[in-house]
Amino acid sequence: MSGHLVVVGAGIVGLSCAWEAQRRGWAVSIVDRDFEGDRASHGNAGGIAVSECVPLSLAGLGLKPLRWLLDPLGPLSVRPAHAPRLLPWFLALRKVAEPARFQRIARALATINDISLPAFEDMLADIGLQGDIHKRGALTVYETAAAFAQDAAEWALKRSLGVRWREVSASEIRSLEPALAPAFAAGVMLEDWAHIDDPMRVVQRLRETLQARGAVLVRGEVAAISAQGPAQATAQLASGGKVTGQRLLVAAGAWSARLSQGVGDKALLESERGYNTTLPESASMLGREVIFAERKFVATPLSVGLRIGGAAEFAGLDSAPNYQRSDALLQLARRYLPDLQEAGARRWMGNRPATPDSLPVIGPRPPTRAFFMPSAMGIWD
Ligand SMILES: Cc1cc2nc3c(=O)[nH]c(=O)nc-3n(C[C@H](O)[C@H](O)[C@H](O)COP(=O)(O)OP(=O)(O)OC[C@H]3O[C@@H](n4cnc5c(N)ncnc54)[C@H](O)[C@@H]3O)c2cc1C
């Protein structure tokens, strides 16, 4: 069928869905409160992390999460005021550790990953950005052989699901990435990982292309969504206007749950905030994305600079950013990349939409088939 689709949210997820809908003959209206504004799809690490199929889980971590939580600038933090609201999400996360469920989720993620890179490349080619993707893999580095050994089960699971990786020695790490300090005992080359030049450029070009092909961009805050039957749904704007179509797609990133809860959809979605710093003068320091396994951060050589980031902060959608987290990651990076050039450094925080089971929420949602929710989470950063 085709008709009129209303997309709420002009991040990478909403725009990609709008692109596909247009190809299938739908008329599309896209509603966003701030099309050019800052959002996860603009400032993320730019990794096309098709090797990441192992769900977030507390299994086998022992006391590590507690240690991370106690470190004020560690890789994981929960703002005390937000903790009670996080409880249902956290309880659902605990269930992921059940072996059958864990395996099922990993298989599902691997299946999604298999189709995402070719689909993304098709879209990039269509919008004239085929040169913006770099298929040079990613390098995971470990400071100790013991830490690498601790991850052995995860690497084995990935291989069993078709992820191509190979172990690399300390000397090969040095020859692959000479800018890295000689601090690494072991590494893993992930062959299929790719990265893009600049996530923001993809979002902008996609939006411009859609508009040139007839998509209507409606600027406004969506206050609520509603259905008037199985084939009519409306986005109600805070300003008083409304946008109506045969289908409504909620792609409001980490804000999606606020809208979908209003129509009784119980999808658990949290904002997992992340931080980074982009260093324009260090753009060509690395050949590929590097993942610092023990420290839980990454460095991606984007065209706009070397982007150093990571961290998972659960603080809700409205609390002020704590840019000391970006600084803490940069501090770590200085240790491993001694020649970093920091002039013009830009700090950033974004809200990742995160489900407790690591799976995106896709498909028709209750109470009527008029709503769709494609809010995908980032798989790795
Ligand atoms: C630090 C960091 C690093 C990351 N690195 C990577 C990576 O390397 N690779 C990867 O794949 N993913 C990565 N991610 C995750 C990725 O950025 C997100 O999963 C993705 O951008 C989410 O896109 P989205 O379209 O769902 O949401 P968003 O980009 O957040 O877009 C949602 C849009 O909805 C609009 N909106 C929300 N509510 C309303 C409303 N009520 N009315 C109107 N408009 C509304 C917002 O204005 C926004 O434009 C990273 C995330 C972070 C924070």
The ligand as a MOL file (V3000), in Angstrom:
LIG
                    3D

  0  0  0     0  0            999 V3000
M  V30 BEGIN CTAB
M  V30 COUNTS 53 58 0 0 0
M  V30 BEGIN ATOM
M  V30 1 C 28.3930 9.5560 22.1020 0
M  V30 2 C 27.6050 8.7350 21.1190 0
M  V30 3 C 28.2700 7.9940 20.1520 0
M  V30 4 C 27.5790 7.1980 19.2460 0
M  V30 5 N 28.2730 6.5020 18.2930 0
M  V30 6 C 27.6130 5.7300 17.3980 0
M  V30 7 C 28.3070 5.0420 16.3700 0
M  V30 8 O 29.5190 5.1420 16.2390 0
M  V30 9 N 27.5850 4.2700 15.5050 0
M  V30 10 C 26.2220 4.1520 15.6230 0
M  V30 11 O 25.6000 3.4260 14.8210 0
M  V30 12 N 25.5330 4.8070 16.6000 0
M  V30 13 C 26.2020 5.5970 17.4660 0
M  V30 14 N 25.5170 6.2740 18.4300 0
M  V30 15 C 24.0750 6.0900 18.5010 0
M  V30 16 C 23.3700 6.8740 17.4000 0
M  V30 17 O 23.8520 8.1980 17.3360 0
M  V30 18 C 21.8850 6.8800 17.6840 0
M  V30 19 O 21.4260 5.5660 17.8790 0
M  V30 20 C 21.1080 7.4580 16.5230 0
M  V30 21 O 21.6480 8.6930 16.1200 0
M  V30 22 C 19.6580 7.6340 16.9220 0
M  V30 23 O 19.0190 8.2550 15.8440 0
M  V30 24 P 17.5210 8.6670 15.9850 0
M  V30 25 O 17.1020 9.1940 14.6640 0
M  V30 26 O 16.7380 7.5430 16.5700 0
M  V30 27 O 17.5190 9.8130 17.1130 0
M  V30 28 P 18.0330 11.3250 17.1240 0
M  V30 29 O 19.2330 11.5320 16.3140 0
M  V30 30 O 18.0870 11.7110 18.5630 0
M  V30 31 O 16.8610 12.1200 16.4230 0
M  V30 32 C 15.6170 12.2390 17.0380 0
M  V30 33 C 14.9550 13.4740 16.4770 0
M  V30 34 O 13.6510 13.5540 17.0110 0
M  V30 35 C 13.3590 14.9140 17.2960 0
M  V30 36 N 12.3320 14.9280 18.3360 0
M  V30 37 C 12.3380 14.2530 19.5070 0
M  V30 38 N 11.2040 14.4560 20.1670 0
M  V30 39 C 10.4560 15.2740 19.3900 0
M  V30 40 C 9.1690 15.8520 19.5470 0
M  V30 41 N 8.4070 15.6040 20.6170 0
M  V30 42 N 8.7150 16.6740 18.5800 0
M  V30 43 C 9.4690 16.9230 17.4650 0
M  V30 44 N 10.6900 16.3980 17.2700 0
M  V30 45 C 11.1710 15.5780 18.2370 0
M  V30 46 C 14.6890 15.4900 17.7620 0
M  V30 47 O 14.7190 16.9150 17.5790 0
M  V30 48 C 15.6570 14.7730 16.8520 0
M  V30 49 O 15.9100 15.5160 15.6800 0
M  V30 50 C 26.1750 7.1150 19.3300 0
M  V30 51 C 25.4920 7.8790 20.2650 0
M  V30 52 C 26.1800 8.6910 21.1470 0
M  V30 53 C 25.4240 9.5220 22.1330 0
M  V30 END ATOM
M  V30 BEGIN BOND
M  V30 1 1 1 2
M  V30 2 1 2 3
M  V30 3 2 2 52
M  V30 4 2 3 4
M  V30 5 1 4 5
M  V30 6 1 4 50
M  V30 7 2 5 6
M  V30 8 1 6 7
M  V30 9 1 6 13
M  V30 10 2 7 8
M  V30 11 1 7 9
M  V30 12 1 9 10
M  V30 13 2 10 11
M  V30 14 1 10 12
M  V30 15 2 12 13
M  V30 16 1 13 14
M  V30 17 1 14 15
M  V30 18 1 14 50
M  V30 19 1 15 16
M  V30 20 1 16 17
M  V30 21 1 16 18
M  V30 22 1 18 19
M  V30 23 1 18 20
M  V30 24 1 20 21
M  V30 25 1 20 22
M  V30 26 1 22 23
M  V30 27 1 23 24
M  V30 28 2 24 25
M  V30 29 1 24 26
M  V30 30 1 24 27
M  V30 31 1 27 28
M  V30 32 2 28 29
M  V30 33 1 28 30
M  V30 34 1 28 31
M  V30 35 1 31 32
M  V30 36 1 32 33
M  V30 37 1 33 34
M  V30 38 1 33 48
M  V30 39 1 34 35
M  V30 40 1 35 36
M  V30 41 1 35 46
M  V30 42 1 36 37
M  V30 43 1 36 45
M  V30 44 2 37 38
M  V30 45 1 38 39
M  V30 46 1 39 40
M  V30 47 2 39 45
M  V30 48 1 40 41
M  V30 49 2 40 42
M  V30 50 1 42 43
M  V30 51 2 43 44
M  V30 52 1 44 45
M  V30 53 1 46 47
M  V30 54 1 46 48
M  V30 55 1 48 49
M  V30 56 2 50 51
M  V30 57 1 51 52
M  V30 58 1 52 53
M  V30 END BOND
M  V30 END CTAB
M  END
